[in-house]
Amino acid sequence: MQTIAFTVNGRQVSGACTDRTHLGDFLRDTHRLTGTHLGCEHGVCGACTVLVDDKPVRSCITFAAGCAGADIVTVEGYEDDAVMADLRAAFNRHHALQCGFCTPGMLATARDIVLRLPDADEATIRHELSGNLCRCTGYMGIVAAIRSVLDARRAASGATVPGAPLAAATKKFTGFTVSDEALGAAPVQAATAANEAGRAADRKGWSRIEGSFAVPYPVDAVWAFMADLPAVAGCLPGAVLTEIEGEKVKGHIAIKFGPMSARFEGAARLQRDDSRMRGVLKGAGQDSLSNSKAAGDIAYQLTARSASETEVEVDLQYSLQGPLAQFSRSGLVRDFVRRMIADFGKSVARRMDPTLSEAERMKTAQLNPVALFFGVLWERVKRVFGAGGR
């Protein structure tokens, strides 16, 4: 045993420890600074990162005795740190934390990035964060938070960095008040990814789901129907429009998928190319239950199969931040959305059917999400076991 002394969070401390006692254990067990989290205890996950003489170190593999006389800062000691104040606000704003276990180490590394690499771009930030593992967020919020602090500091100093400014990337996640930039103020033409390289799916972290459905009506009639936003919203269960102003709409959509429930509120803008019968609905919103934020494009292309039948190809591309982001890349969710696209097509066909009464056409908005959920599960079971049983 030996007695060591150093400064922790601006306070002189001392204590007895063995030569092999690690700094993380010493801070937690001797000084009850439990904000330093021990994860892998092999120096891999980065959850235990603290500042030693203003540099991030892995406290789980750093010997406490080797830090004698050092100035150590843990997550509890950032109250007077201006950079950390900005990072904490940005982490909250961009939902860069979920369970919070990795957050103390993430903040220490993020602070080092901001101070050491003021010109860092997204690729550099991701490279620097490679030693800090997170099993919840998908990293998008963390990267966006760090970029926002870097961008604000550059703006305050008048410095510029080559490349697109952060504002253009982050205004999509504005929650209940959605800017024109998020909805695409300038007219654009919806198209397939093959001839539109600038689509959202080309961005890192965005997800993409494609599908199609057929409607037994002429293409001109279907195109006219797709311009009627209230009618289209009526074909989607859980969708409610609260305000319509030209090509812009506001409203909310409620989603339930197994244990997941969400109610996104936001706004969208419809852009159409009449000559090619292509459209895209660009939207952004926020879930009032989990504070998850989303932005996305729903592009559609109409093609005449015959004089009395139309095929509608749908290209859904989106980005999701917050607690619900963990569902966005699930194969089950992708199947669920494809099934919803197919059922949406059936609803469109019923809404356009002139032989049905208004009450019968409106029934299409009452799809059963439970039945839909178990229908998707059954389809996946059949794919796994059906072929082998033949």
Buried (B, 14 or more C-beta within 10 A) or exposed (E): EEEBEBBBBEEEBEBEBEEEBBBBBBBBEBBEBBBBBBBBBEBBBBBBBBBBEEEBBBBBBBBBBEBEEBBBBBBBBBEEBEBBEBBBEBBEBBBBBBEEBBBBBBBBBBBBBBEEBEEBBBEEBBEBBEBBBBEBBBBBBBBBBBBBBBBBBBEEEEEEBEEEEBEEBBBBBBBEEBEEBBBBEEEBBBBEBEEBEEBBBEEEBBBBBBBBBBBEBBBEEBBEBBEEBEBBBBBBBBBBBEEEEEBBBBBBBBBBBBEBBBBBBBBBBBBBBEEEBBBBBBBBBBBBBBBBBBBBBBBBBBEBEEEEBBBBBBBBBBBBBBBBBBBBEEEBBBBBBBBBBBBBBBBBBBBBBEEBEEEEBEEBBEBEBEEBBEBBBEBEEEEEEEEEEE
